[in-house]
Amino acid sequence: MDQSSLTARLTERFEELPTQLRLAARWVLDHPADVALLTTREQARRTGLSPATFTRLAQSLGLPGYDALRAAYAASIRRRPEGFAGRAGELLERHGDEGDTALAQDMFAALTEHMQALREPDSLARLTRAAGRLVAARHLFCFGLRSSFPAAYMLDYIHALIGADSTLVDGAGGRGIDALRRIGPGDALFVVSVAPYTRLTLQAADYARQQGAGIVALTDSLRSPLAALADEAVLVRTETPSFFHTMTPAFAAVECLAALMTARRGRAALSAIGASETQLDAFDTYATPRSTKRSQA
């Protein structure tokens, strides 16, 4: 049952519902984005109702529970206007209705739920498999464009810090993609893209696959064209009340991958990190208490 069907049934049956269920139904009808993005507990808190009331409302519609209703509304959110301008219009309308504080709360509630999703068994299994493939690579290439670039950059930065061979596929004048001339069997491409997917990112993944390299994708859906090209796909959620997709879960996933890879490299990673710190200290890179005193001297 999709959101439109649920909305029609709630509207039709609204006056027949008991008082508590009617209050929950009014919330669902008036706040469809919140139904999709906020946890049941948070929705109960905002309405002053119990989570069990929302469960009973869903069951009165023939659903097993409120999570099923939320899933239908979340699917509708994913079918929001494709363009940033269309979603920005939704954002402005919602801001006008609810104000700054409610919008900020909804943003952080959505991010909290997305982060919690990374702890689910399937997500942890994907992260573990991806880390194993990345750490086993002879040479790692990291690639991401536009909003996905920082996540690719972060993994490349930490991968080099722990003493592993790494190349960030980036360069002035559009020459960054030239780095993939060296990719081949035994190597891996860590590639990042979420909807709307950048065409060059998909081309890079397809090229690396043709050259025999392994592909680890950080993307937002198993239906992503990037996931179809990958040997391992780490999935992150990106929808928020804002017009722009969030990359916060992607950064968290990269930090987890980096920690797993460091642990798997063991003492080799420790040695490399020590050498990195020595080099950074030689250039007085950070304003640590020791370097501040040395500068004053």
Secondary structure, DSSP 8 states (H G I E B T S, - for coil): --HHHHHHHHHHHGGGS-HHHHHHHHHHHH-HHHHHHS-HHHHHHHHT--HHHHHHHHHHTT-SSHHHHHHHHHHHHHTS-SSHHHHHHHHHHHHHHHHHHHHHHHHHHHHHHHHHHTTSHHHHHHHHHHHHHHHH-SSEEEEE-GGGHHHHHHHHHHHHHTT--EEE---GGGTGGGGGGG--TT-EEEEE--SS--HHHHHHHHHHHHTT-EEEEEES-TTSHHHHH-SEEEE-----SSSS---HHHHHHHHHHHHHHHHHHTHHHHHHHHHHHHHHHHTT-S--HHHHHHHH-
